[in-house]
Amino acid sequence: MEELDLLKKDWKKTEKFFPTISEADIYAMLHKKSSSIVKWILVISILEFALYLCLSLFVSDSHATGGLQSYTPRYLSVCMDVIGYAIIIYFIFQFYTNYRKITATDNTKNLMKSILHTRKTVSNYIIANIAYMIIIMVIFFTLAFNNDPAWLDIVHKTEANGNVVQAYLLFFGVAVVTIGLLAFIFWLIYRVIYGFLLKRLNKNYIELKKIDF
């Protein structure tokens, strides 16, 4: 908001010599900035969808996932992909709707409502994506626990030595730590990308509250 602060300072210094800058002019600037921020949120979500699609295609063709695919039911793989695409497409539509609304808005009250709704949509988007990732990882570890040859071999060996409980605890410990770490990384990435835009959007909201139309 440095640009807006400078505008206010110049406004006070020069109001004796130049025509007064109205609150409507400040509103117009905030409206333009808010619309631009929401547009960037929409663009980033579309780029994220494209990245997700590319990664899905790459992973499906990767030899590294051959073992996992061999014991993953086809219907489950398709279902997970459909849900993943559906989440992103749904929120892209929501971001587009928010952009249209915030662009068409013509008063402070509606603009403030649009900003609040956009912030809520972004928060829901982040929560939905992290929840989806956690569910995918839980399914992955469950399939590995019941089907992975290397893991089953370890279980058989530990059973013979009477240490199977320790092996189970180690497996679940690794699963919990891995899922928790990935969830934190996802949250951190979203926090950096969308948090920066939401912070700027929130500053616009605070400035709008100061305008008395």
C-alpha positions as CSV (number, residue, x, y, z in Angstrom):
1,M,0.0,0.0,0.0
2,E,3.0,2.3,-0.3
3,E,1.6,3.8,-3.5
4,L,-1.7,4.6,-1.7
5,D,0.1,6.1,1.3
6,L,2.2,8.4,-1.0
7,L,-1.0,9.4,-2.7
8,K,-2.5,10.4,0.6
9,K,0.5,12.4,1.6
10,D,0.6,14.2,-1.7
11,W,-3.1,14.8,-1.3
12,K,-2.6,16.6,2.0
13,K,0.4,18.6,0.8
14,T,-1.1,19.8,-2.5
15,E,-4.8,20.1,-1.6
16,K,-4.4,23.9,-1.3
17,F,-3.1,24.3,-4.8
18,F,-4.8,21.5,-6.8
19,P,-8.3,20.1,-7.1
20,T,-9.1,17.8,-4.2
21,I,-8.7,14.0,-4.9
22,S,-11.9,12.5,-3.9
23,E,-12.5,9.3,-1.9
24,A,-14.0,7.9,-5.1
25,D,-10.5,8.2,-6.7
26,I,-9.0,6.2,-3.9
27,Y,-11.8,3.6,-4.1
28,A,-11.1,3.3,-7.9
29,M,-7.4,2.6,-7.2
30,L,-8.3,0.0,-4.5
31,H,-10.9,-1.6,-6.8
32,K,-8.3,-1.9,-9.6
33,K,-5.7,-3.4,-7.3
34,S,-8.1,-5.9,-5.8
35,S,-9.3,-7.0,-9.2
36,S,-5.7,-7.5,-10.3
37,I,-4.9,-9.6,-7.2
38,V,-7.9,-11.8,-7.7
39,K,-7.0,-12.2,-11.4
40,W,-3.5,-13.4,-10.3
41,I,-5.1,-15.9,-7.9
42,L,-7.1,-17.3,-10.9
43,V,-4.1,-17.4,-13.1
44,I,-2.0,-19.3,-10.5
45,S,-4.7,-21.8,-9.9
46,I,-4.9,-22.5,-13.7
47,L,-1.1,-22.9,-13.8
48,E,-1.3,-25.3,-10.8
49,F,-3.9,-27.4,-12.7
50,A,-1.6,-27.6,-15.7
51,L,1.3,-28.6,-13.5
52,Y,-0.9,-31.3,-11.7
53,L,-2.0,-32.7,-15.1
54,C,1.7,-32.9,-16.3
55,L,2.8,-34.6,-13.1
56,S,-0.1,-37.1,-13.3
57,L,0.9,-38.0,-16.9
58,F,4.6,-38.2,-15.9
59,V,3.9,-40.4,-12.8
60,S,1.6,-42.7,-14.7
61,D,4.4,-43.4,-17.2
62,S,7.1,-43.6,-14.6
63,H,8.8,-47.0,-14.0
64,A,9.2,-45.9,-10.3
65,T,5.5,-46.3,-9.7
66,G,5.2,-49.7,-11.5
67,G,5.2,-51.6,-8.2
68,L,2.5,-49.5,-6.7
69,Q,0.3,-49.6,-9.8
70,S,0.6,-53.4,-9.8
71,Y,-1.4,-53.7,-6.6
72,T,-3.5,-50.5,-6.9
73,P,-7.1,-51.3,-8.2
74,R,-7.7,-49.5,-11.4
75,Y,-11.0,-48.1,-10.2
76,L,-9.2,-46.6,-7.2
77,S,-6.5,-44.9,-9.4
78,V,-9.2,-43.4,-11.7
79,C,-11.3,-42.3,-8.7
80,M,-8.3,-40.5,-7.1
81,D,-7.4,-38.8,-10.3
82,V,-11.0,-37.7,-10.9
83,I,-11.3,-36.3,-7.4
84,G,-8.0,-34.4,-7.8
85,Y,-9.1,-32.9,-11.1
86,A,-12.5,-32.1,-9.7
87,I,-11.1,-30.2,-6.8
88,I,-8.9,-27.9,-8.9
89,I,-11.5,-27.4,-11.6
90,Y,-14.2,-26.5,-9.0
91,F,-12.0,-23.9,-7.4
92,I,-10.8,-22.5,-10.7
93,F,-14.5,-21.8,-11.4
94,Q,-14.9,-20.3,-8.0
95,F,-11.9,-18.0,-8.5
96,Y,-13.2,-17.0,-12.0
97,T,-16.6,-16.2,-10.4
98,N,-14.9,-14.1,-7.7
99,Y,-12.9,-12.3,-10.4
100,R,-16.1,-11.5,-12.4
101,K,-17.9,-10.2,-9.3
102,I,-15.0,-8.1,-8.0
103,T,-14.5,-6.6,-11.5
104,A,-18.2,-5.7,-11.8
105,T,-18.6,-4.4,-8.3
106,D,-19.4,-0.6,-8.1
107,N,-19.5,0.3,-4.4
108,T,-17.3,-0.1,-1.4
109,K,-19.7,-2.5,0.5
110,N,-19.9,-5.0,-2.3
111,L,-16.1,-4.8,-2.9
112,M,-15.4,-5.6,0.7
113,K,-17.8,-8.5,0.5
114,S,-16.1,-9.8,-2.6
115,I,-12.7,-9.5,-0.9
116,L,-13.9,-11.5,2.1
117,H,-15.4,-14.1,-0.1
118,T,-12.2,-14.5,-2.1
119,R,-10.1,-14.9,1.0
120,K,-12.5,-17.6,2.3
121,T,-12.4,-19.4,-1.1
122,V,-8.6,-19.4,-1.1
123,S,-8.5,-20.8,2.4
124,N,-11.0,-23.6,1.5
125,Y,-8.9,-24.3,-1.6
126,I,-5.7,-24.8,0.5
127,I,-7.6,-27.0,3.0
128,A,-9.1,-29.1,0.3
129,N,-5.8,-29.7,-1.4
130,I,-4.0,-30.6,1.7
131,A,-6.8,-32.9,2.9
132,Y,-6.7,-34.6,-0.6
133,M,-3.0,-35.1,-0.3
134,I,-3.3,-36.6,3.1
135,I,-6.0,-39.0,2.0
136,I,-3.8,-40.1,-1.0
137,M,-0.8,-40.7,1.2
138,V,-2.9,-42.8,3.7
139,I,-4.2,-44.9,0.8
140,F,-0.6,-45.3,-0.5
141,F,0.7,-46.5,2.8
142,T,-2.2,-48.8,3.4
143,L,-1.6,-50.4,0.0
144,A,2.1,-50.7,0.7
145,F,1.4,-52.2,4.1
146,N,-0.8,-54.9,2.6
147,N,0.9,-55.6,-0.7
148,D,4.5,-54.3,-1.0
149,P,6.8,-57.4,-1.4
150,A,9.8,-55.7,0.3
151,W,7.7,-54.8,3.3
152,L,6.0,-58.2,3.5
153,D,9.5,-59.8,3.4
154,I,10.5,-57.7,6.4
155,V,7.4,-58.7,8.3
156,H,8.1,-62.4,7.7
157,K,11.6,-62.0,8.9
158,T,10.6,-60.0,12.0
159,E,7.9,-62.5,12.8
160,A,10.5,-65.3,12.8
161,N,12.6,-63.2,15.2
162,G,9.7,-62.2,17.4
163,N,10.1,-58.5,16.5
164,V,7.0,-57.9,14.3
165,V,5.5,-55.3,16.7
166,Q,8.6,-53.2,16.4
167,A,8.4,-53.4,12.6
168,Y,4.8,-52.3,12.6
169,L,5.6,-49.4,14.9
170,L,8.4,-48.4,12.6
171,F,6.2,-48.5,9.5
172,F,3.4,-46.5,11.1
173,G,6.0,-44.0,12.5
174,V,7.5,-43.5,9.1
175,A,4.0,-43.1,7.6
176,V,2.9,-40.5,10.1
177,V,6.1,-38.5,9.8
178,T,6.1,-38.6,6.0
179,I,2.4,-37.6,5.8
180,G,2.9,-34.8,8.4
181,L,6.1,-33.5,6.6
182,L,4.4,-33.5,3.2
183,A,1.3,-31.7,4.6
184,F,3.5,-29.1,6.1
185,I,5.5,-28.6,2.9
186,F,2.2,-28.2,0.9
187,W,0.9,-25.8,3.5
188,L,4.1,-23.8,3.3
189,I,4.1,-23.6,-0.5
190,Y,0.5,-22.4,-0.5
191,R,1.2,-20.0,2.3
192,V,4.0,-18.4,0.3
193,I,2.2,-18.2,-3.0
194,Y,-1.4,-17.4,-2.0
195,G,-0.5,-15.8,1.4
196,F,1.4,-13.0,-0.4
197,L,-1.6,-12.2,-2.5
198,L,-4.1,-12.5,0.4
199,K,-1.9,-10.1,2.5
200,R,-2.2,-7.5,-0.2
201,L,-5.9,-8.1,-0.6
202,N,-6.3,-7.7,3.2
203,K,-4.5,-4.4,3.1
204,N,-7.0,-3.2,0.4
205,Y,-9.9,-4.3,2.7
206,I,-8.5,-2.3,5.6
207,E,-8.2,0.8,3.5
208,L,-11.7,0.3,2.2
209,K,-13.0,0.3,5.8
210,K,-11.6,3.8,6.2
211,I,-13.6,5.2,3.3
212,D,-17.0,6.6,4.2
213,F,-19.3,6.7,1.3
